């Protein structure tokens, strides 16, 4: 059944239940005249923003790097739920997607359109110190995020050769010493139902754990007249667990594991008429019905995208007399089923493309951060990265001169 689709923003209603700790500024009343004693200097003082752009916690004002920082509260307020949403909040950042497996990110004009197996983009993605090297990783859902740092490039000195455009550093929340729980439900147009939950609490002596969950589900926002199906529907679920153990004051061990599954409809392709009558006539001859509805497509087939990803990480921090020693280990497996996707809005096959793949990665990094009392400090380390990728390119092409000319 065709649904009436209205272009524009989603209508969203949310319900949040949380255990919160509220802090209010203290106000001192004078016993003599009852006037409020205000500390104007304290009121005018700006909040200190800390970043980890140089692998150590520092005041943003003291870091000589062009950085955009989005704290967790602002991420929720702006409803930034995917990495692609950062393009609306970060000047100079953009993401272009031919298909969901061929994503090109750009920051400050630095980008790379190479999408072959093993290729890396010009903008590096780091989540909890773990490196995500595939272009398809930019489909990552953002939930339970503490802070996002966008570093304009080049950043090859600390982050490697794949950061000529810059780096995106995402920090998710770690379990704390105080119990915390949160549940959020959102409803919107196109039968949108989005659930988020988080639980964090102590599990024993110096042992803390947290579990976070996100599940957005939405019907398609486009309608395909050729097949009679909705397009760009979404069904996603993600789960992340963390364990933090501090057996001594100078040692911290953080283990994390996450799993995600997403099943989505194909991208909508709409045919745009030009002012040339010959082009319009040729398209109509193919069975194309002219319409002015931006939410209606007439592509040959819908296409489907399904992906599963499992990630495990282990981070060990050891404080030494002259600095800190870090060990970061990660392993990830990704399985993507990308069926044939129409690249034109014509109701006949012109060119269809799909790229299913399986990726297994392993990385190990050991770094030392000095902590000298003087102005001189340094970061040194070793990084090992292994990736095994199996990719298949599926193509369906019909290069009829009249059909191709009419469509493109």
Buried (B, 14 or more C-beta within 10 A) or exposed (E): EEBEBEEEEEEEEEEEEEEEEEEEEEEEEEEEEEEEEEEEEEEEEEEEBEBBBBBBEBEBEEBEBEBBBBBBEEBBEEBBBBBBBBBEBBEBBBBEBBBBBBBBBBBBEBBBEEBEBEBBBBBBBBBBBBBBBBBBBBBBBBBBBEBBBBBBBBBEEBBBEBBBBBBBBBBBBBBEEEEBEBBBBBBBBBEBEBBBBBBBBBEEEBBBBBBBBBBBBBBBBBBBBBBEBBBBBBBBBBBBBBBBBBEEEEEBBBBBBBBBBBBBBBBBBBBEBEEEEEBBEBBEEBEBEEBEEEBBBBBBBBBBBBBBBBBBBBBBBBBEEEBBBBBBBBBBBBBBBBBBBBBBBBBBBBBBBBBBBBBBBBBBBBBBBBEEEEEEBEBEBEEEBEBEBEBEEEEBEBEEEEBBEBBE
